[in-house]
Amino acid sequence: MVRPRIKTRDLLTKLRVALLTGALLTAHSVFARDLAVFFGGGEETPTQATSDPSTIFLDSLTKFNDFAEQKHWETIYRHDGSHAQDQAELGRVSQGKGQPFTKATFQKTLADLKVKLEGRDPQDQLKSGDKLLLFVSTHGSDDSSGICHEVTTTDGFVDLADLKSIEKLAEEKGVKLAVVDTSCHSGRCINLASSKTCVISTAGFNEGSELDNESLLDQMKTAPDLESAFLSSRKIQLLQFGYSGQPQISTPVGSWLFAKMSWVAEIPLSAQDYVDSLSIHNQASCFPPLPSDGDLSKLRDALDGSLLESVDASSIWEDFVQQVVDYRTKAQKVNREVTVLKSMDKTVCETESWSPSPICSSPSRLDFDVRILEGQIKADPGNKEYYQQVLAVEKKFRSSPEFKKYRIEEERVTTTASVLDDQHDLLGVAERRLYTKVYQGLSDEMKGSNACRDFKL
């Protein structure tokens, strides 16, 4: 049988087609669109901002831009709107295209993202294989009634539950979506996660932010994916800060760990904050919660024996248990001393002929009342004499033996609370070590989709 001869021209044609096809496939993977949106800097109103030229979120804005430039991400910025330094930096990083972070610009940005996801503008759309990163760096509310929570803009709150519509469109389109919420009380937003959407929150369900924004952004500059950035930042921070809160990630292992260790997140951020609340209105009614032996037993039972059988893992577990027990002991002491302090906080009154009503105060309110009166004397010159007379009575209360005894006990409680704060940090370090060890042990066992590991940076 004679084989047909293949012309050189045919070979070249086929080679060109093959090369062109390969080039197109390569171009699709290399030039897939990476779009990042930064929402941040919801701080004070313009009136309040005049005394402070920057927000506490200014560094996050700069670090986010560093990450985006190094990793070649396209960016959209919605930040602040009233602080001089923030506005100058916003102009620099966005090349003048950034906008203030307001309720209106938040909703308009979501609407624009929907246009991109729906492909209504062929020249500016997000396609299958593209990535969309939504990064939030502002104050968050502790409202836990919805699927997410509200965060501050410069003119009020917006609900991050509105991101659910973005998630639905992204998943339908095959666009990889990640939400990183670094605001306080961000844990509720883990509900936005799915097998296709990665969510990272830097706090538990109902507590202050526990993962430093700048540390996370530094790791995002070098990490291959979001899971790696989160774990590196969480681990690094234990060497610098304590914090017994629960930063979360929506991976299979992260979700499992939070379900088993969520009680750690309920430990208050600061015992001193609790004590300070007593001196303002004496309304604090909830003592720092005490982790129980039952909490520890349930966690120990949940952990597979093989995870803790090595020498270093066993030592990490034992240290964690000891820190929990020590925290409980010191918290009980704070609670006992606070009970005594509250029993001493009795209201006293004096009737004066020149006053239409009795003048009353209590040890916990006395310093607060004195400051108010001193302010009234300056603000209301017409009634200066009256306020001065009331102030004299208040200062008389302050010189009483009862007040002096209260102040001694208050100082005792403050000292004990400071010791509890230190223990809180030690517990935080122990929690970070245990979390890291168990996460490593479970990562290979828990298979399935992992949207955070698949979200390449």
C-alpha positions in Angstrom: 0.0 0.0 0.0 1.3 3.4 -1.0 1.0 6.1 1.7 -0.2 9.5 0.5 2.5 12.1 0.5 1.9 15.1 2.8 2.8 18.4 1.4 5.1 20.7 3.3 2.6 23.5 3.1 0.0 21.2 4.8 2.4 20.5 7.6 3.1 24.2 8.1 -0.6 25.0 8.1 -1.3 22.3 10.8 1.6 23.5 12.8 0.4 27.1 12.7 -3.1 26.0 13.8 -1.7 24.0 16.7 0.5 26.9 17.8 -2.3 29.4 17.6 -4.7 27.1 19.6 -2.0 26.7 22.2 -1.3 30.4 22.4 -5.0 31.2 22.8 -5.4 28.6 25.6 -2.3 30.0 27.3 -3.5 33.6 26.9 -6.7 32.6 28.6 -4.9 31.3 31.6 -2.2 34.0 31.8 -4.5 36.9 31.1 -7.5 35.9 33.2 -8.8 39.0 35.0 -7.9 39.5 38.6 -10.2 42.3 40.1 -9.9 43.4 43.7 -12.3 45.9 45.4 -11.3 47.6 48.7 -14.0 48.9 51.0 -12.6 50.8 54.0 -12.1 53.7 56.3 -15.6 54.1 57.6 -14.6 56.2 60.7 -15.8 59.5 62.0 -18.1 62.0 60.2 -16.4 65.0 58.5 -17.1 67.2 61.6 -15.4 64.7 63.9 -12.6 64.1 61.5 -11.3 67.7 61.7 -9.4 66.9 64.8 -7.7 63.8 63.3 -6.1 63.8 59.9 -6.3 60.0 59.4 -8.3 56.9 60.2 -6.9 53.8 61.8 -7.4 52.1 58.5 -4.9 54.2 56.6 -2.1 51.5 56.8 -4.5 48.9 55.5 -5.2 51.0 52.4 -1.5 51.3 51.7 -0.7 47.6 52.4 -3.6 46.6 50.2 -2.2 48.6 47.3 1.3 47.1 47.9 -0.3 43.6 47.6 -2.2 44.6 44.4 0.8 46.1 42.7 3.1 43.2 43.5 0.6 40.6 42.4 -0.7 42.7 39.4 -4.3 42.9 40.5 -6.7 45.4 38.9 -8.2 47.5 41.7 -11.3 49.6 42.7 -11.0 51.7 45.9 -13.8 53.0 48.1 -12.3 54.5 51.2 -13.0 57.1 53.9 -14.1 60.5 52.5 -13.2 63.0 55.2 -9.7 62.6 56.5 -6.9 64.5 54.8 -4.2 61.9 55.0 -6.5 59.1 53.9 -7.8 61.1 51.0 -4.3 61.9 49.8 -3.3 58.2 50.0 -6.6 57.2 48.2 -5.7 59.6 45.4 -2.2 58.1 45.1 -3.1 54.4 45.1 -6.1 54.9 42.8 -4.5 57.4 40.5 -7.4 59.7 41.3 -10.1 57.2 40.5 -11.0 56.2 44.0 -14.2 57.3 45.7 -15.3 57.9 49.4 -16.8 54.9 51.2 -20.4 55.9 51.6 -23.7 54.0 51.6 -24.3 55.3 48.1 -20.9 54.3 46.7 -21.1 50.9 48.2 -24.4 50.1 46.5 -23.2 51.7 43.3 -20.1 49.6 43.3 -22.2 46.4 43.8 -24.4 47.4 40.9 -21.3 47.9 38.7 -20.0 44.5 39.7 -23.3 43.0 38.7 -23.0 44.6 35.2 -19.5 43.0 34.9 -20.7 39.6 36.1 -23.8 39.6 33.8 -21.7 40.6 30.8 -23.8 43.5 29.9 -20.7 45.4 28.8 -18.6 43.2 26.5 -15.6 45.5 27.0 -15.7 45.3 30.7 -16.9 41.9 32.0 -15.9 39.2 34.4 -15.7 35.8 32.7 -15.4 32.2 33.8 -11.9 31.7 35.3 -11.5 35.3 36.4 -11.1 36.2 40.1 -12.9 38.8 42.2 -11.6 39.7 45.6 -13.7 41.9 48.0 -11.7 43.2 50.9 -13.3 45.1 53.9 -11.3 47.2 56.3 -13.6 49.3 58.5 -15.5 49.2 61.8 -18.1 46.4 62.2 -21.2 46.1 64.2 -22.1 43.3 66.6 -25.5 42.7 65.1 -25.7 38.9 64.6 -29.3 38.7 63.5 -28.7 38.2 59.8 -26.5 36.1 57.6 -23.7 38.6 57.9 -23.3 41.9 59.7 -23.2 45.6 59.2 -20.1 47.8 58.7 -19.5 51.5 58.9 -19.2 53.9 56.0 -18.6 57.6 56.5 -22.4 58.2 56.6 -23.9 55.2 58.3 -24.0 51.4 58.1 -24.2 49.0 55.1 -25.1 45.3 55.4 -22.6 42.9 54.0 -25.4 40.5 53.4 -25.8 42.4 50.2 -22.8 40.6 48.9 -24.9 37.5 48.6 -26.2 38.7 45.2 -22.6 39.1 44.0 -21.8 35.6 45.2 -24.8 34.1 43.3 -23.8 35.8 40.0 -20.1 34.9 40.4 -20.8 31.2 41.0 -23.2 31.1 38.0 -20.6 32.7 35.8 -17.7 30.6 37.0 -15.9 33.6 38.5 -13.8 32.7 41.6 -15.0 34.9 44.5 -13.3 35.6 47.8 -14.5 37.9 50.6 -12.0 39.0 53.3 -13.7 40.9 56.2 -11.3 42.4 58.6 -13.8 44.4 60.6 -14.8 43.7 64.2 -17.6 41.1 64.7 -17.0 39.8 61.1 -17.5 36.1 62.0 -21.1 36.1 61.0 -20.1 36.7 57.4 -18.6 33.2 57.2 -22.2 32.3 56.3 -21.5 33.8 52.8 -19.1 31.0 52.1 -19.8 28.0 49.9 -17.9 25.3 48.1 -17.0 27.9 45.4 -16.7 31.0 47.5 -13.9 31.7 50.0 -14.6 33.8 53.1 -12.0 34.9 55.7 -13.1 36.8 58.8 -10.6 38.2 61.3 -13.0 37.7 64.3 -15.5 35.3 65.7 -19.2 35.6 65.5 -19.6 38.4 68.0 -16.2 39.9 69.0 -13.5 42.4 68.1 -11.2 41.8 65.2 -8.4 39.4 66.2 -6.1 39.3 63.1 -4.0 42.2 62.2 -4.9 43.6 58.8 -1.4 44.5 57.9 0.0 41.1 58.8 -2.6 39.4 56.6 -1.9 41.7 53.7 1.9 41.2 54.1 1.3 37.4 53.8 -0.9 37.9 50.8 2.0 39.5 48.9 4.0 36.3 49.0 1.6 33.5 49.7 0.4 31.4 46.7 -3.3 31.4 47.8 -5.6 32.8 50.4 -5.6 29.7 52.7 -1.8 30.0 52.9 -1.9 33.7 53.6 -4.5 33.3 56.4 -2.6 30.4 58.1 0.7 32.2 58.0 -0.7 35.4 59.4 -2.6 33.6 62.1 0.6 31.7 63.1 2.9 34.7 63.0 0.7 36.8 65.2 0.9 34.4 68.1 4.5 35.4 68.5 3.5 39.1 68.8 0.1 39.2 70.4 -2.0 37.0 72.5 -5.7 37.3 71.7 -7.9 34.4 72.3 -10.4 35.2 69.6 -11.2 33.1 66.6 -10.2 34.4 63.1 -12.0 32.1 60.7 -11.6 30.7 57.3 -14.2 28.8 55.3 -12.1 25.8 54.4 -13.4 22.3 55.5 -10.8 22.2 58.3 -11.4 25.8 59.3 -15.2 25.3 59.6 -14.6 22.1 61.6 -12.2 23.8 64.0 -14.5 26.8 64.6 -17.4 24.5 65.4 -15.3 22.7 68.0 -13.5 25.7 69.5 -16.1 28.5 69.2 -16.4 28.7 73.0 -12.8 30.2 73.0 -14.1 33.1 70.9 -16.7 34.0 73.6 -13.9 34.9 76.0 -14.0 38.7 76.2 -11.5 40.8 74.4 -10.5 42.7 77.5 -11.3 42.2 81.2 -10.3 45.8 81.7 -13.0 47.0 79.4 -15.5 45.1 81.6 -14.1 46.7 84.7 -14.1 50.2 83.1 -17.8 49.8 82.3 -18.5 49.6 86.0 -17.1 53.1 86.6 -19.4 54.8 84.1 -22.9 53.7 84.8 -22.5 50.5 86.9 -24.7 48.7 84.4 -22.4 45.8 83.6 -24.3 42.6 84.4 -22.3 39.9 82.6 -19.1 38.6 84.2 -16.4 37.3 81.9 -17.6 33.8 80.8 -15.8 30.9 82.4 -14.7 28.0 80.1 -15.8 24.8 81.7 -14.2 21.3 82.0 -17.0 20.2 79.7 -15.8 22.5 77.0 -12.3 21.0 77.3 -13.6 17.4 77.4 -15.8 17.9 74.2 -12.8 19.4 72.4 -10.5 16.6 73.5 -13.0 14.0 72.4 -13.4 15.7 69.0 -9.7 15.6 68.3 -8.6 12.3 66.8 -6.0 10.6 69.1 -3.5 10.5 66.4 -3.5 14.3 66.2 -2.2 14.7 69.7 -0.1 11.6 70.3 3.2 13.1 69.2 5.3 14.6 71.9 5.1 18.2 70.7 1.3 18.0 70.0 0.7 16.5 73.5 2.7 19.4 75.0 0.7 21.9 73.0 -2.6 20.4 74.2 -1.4 20.3 77.9 -0.3 24.0 77.7 -3.7 25.0 76.2 -5.6 23.2 79.0 -3.4 24.8 81.7 -4.0 28.3 80.2 -7.7 27.7 80.2 -7.7 26.6 83.8 -5.5 29.6 84.8 -7.8 31.9 83.0 -10.9 30.5 84.7 -9.2 30.8 88.2 -8.3 34.5 87.6 -11.6 35.3 86.1 -13.4 33.9 89.1 -11.3 36.2 91.3 -12.3 39.2 89.2 -15.9 38.2 89.5 -15.7 37.9 93.3 -14.0 41.3 93.7 -16.5 43.0 91.3 -19.4 41.6 93.4 -17.9 43.2 96.4 -17.3 46.5 94.6 -20.9 46.6 93.3 -22.2 46.1 96.9 -20.3 49.2 98.0 -21.7 51.3 95.2 -24.6 52.9 97.1 -26.4 56.1 96.1 -26.2 59.0 98.6 -28.3 62.2 98.5 -28.3 65.6 100.2 -31.1 68.1 100.3 -30.1 71.7 99.9 -32.4 74.7 100.3 -31.1 76.3 97.1 -31.7 73.2 95.0 -35.2 72.2 93.7 -34.4 68.5 94.1 -32.0 66.4 96.1 -28.4 66.1 94.9 -27.5 62.4 94.5 -24.5 60.5 93.3 -22.8 57.1 93.8 -19.1 56.1 93.9 -19.1 54.7 90.4 -20.7 57.9 89.0 -19.0 60.5 91.1 -16.0 61.3 88.9 -18.2 61.3 85.8 -20.7 63.7 87.5 -17.9 66.0 88.5 -16.6 66.2 84.9 -20.1 67.0 83.7 -20.5 69.8 86.2 -17.2 71.3 85.4 -18.2 71.4 81.7 -21.6 72.9 82.6 -19.9 75.8 84.5 -18.0 76.7 81.3 -20.9 76.1 78.9 -23.6 77.9 80.9 -22.3 81.1 82.6 -25.8 82.2 83.5 -26.2 79.3 85.9 -22.5 79.2 87.0 -23.3 79.8 90.7 -25.8 77.0 90.9 -23.4 74.5 89.2 -20.6 75.5 91.5 -22.8 74.8 94.5 -23.7 71.4 93.2 -20.0 70.7 92.4 -19.2 71.5 96.0 -21.6 68.9 97.2 -20.2 66.3 94.8 -16.7 67.0 96.1 -18.0 66.6 99.6 -19.2 63.1 98.6 -15.8 62.4 97.2 -14.1 63.1 100.6 -16.4 60.7 102.5 -15.0 57.5 104.1 -17.4 55.4 102.0 -16.0 56.8 98.7 -12.4 56.3 99.8 -13.1 52.7 100.7 -14.8 52.2 97.3 -11.7 53.7 95.5 -9.4 51.3 97.3 -11.5 48.4 96.3 -11.8 49.7 92.7 -8.0 49.8 92.5 -7.8 46.3 93.7 -10.2 45.1 91.0 -8.3 47.0 88.3 -5.1 45.3 89.3 -6.8 41.9 89.3 -8.3 42.6 85.9 -4.9 43.6 84.5 -3.6 40.2 85.6 -6.5 38.5 83.9 -5.7 40.5 80.7 -2.2 39.1 80.7 -3.6 35.6 81.2 -6.0 36.3 78.3 -3.0 36.9 76.1 -1.3 33.7 77.2 -4.5 31.7 76.4 -4.5 33.4 73.0 -1.0 32.2 72.3 -1.9 28.6 73.4 -5.0 28.7 71.2 -2.9 29.8 68.1 -0.5 26.9 68.6 -3.2 24.3 69.1 -5.1 25.6 66.0 -2.0 25.5 63.8 -1.1 22.0 64.9 -4.6 20.5 64.5 -5.1 22.3 61.1 -2.0 20.8 59.8 -3.0 17.4 61.0 -6.5 17.5 59.5 -5.6 19.2 56.2 -4.6 15.9 54.5 -7.5 14.0 56.0 -10.3 16.3 55.0 -10.7 16.1 51.2 -13.2 18.0 49.0 -13.4 21.4 47.5 -11.4 24.2 49.0 -12.3 27.5 47.5 -9.7 29.3 49.6 -6.8 27.1 48.5 -8.1 27.4 44.9 -8.1 31.2 45.1 -4.6 31.9 43.8 -3.1 35.2 44.6 
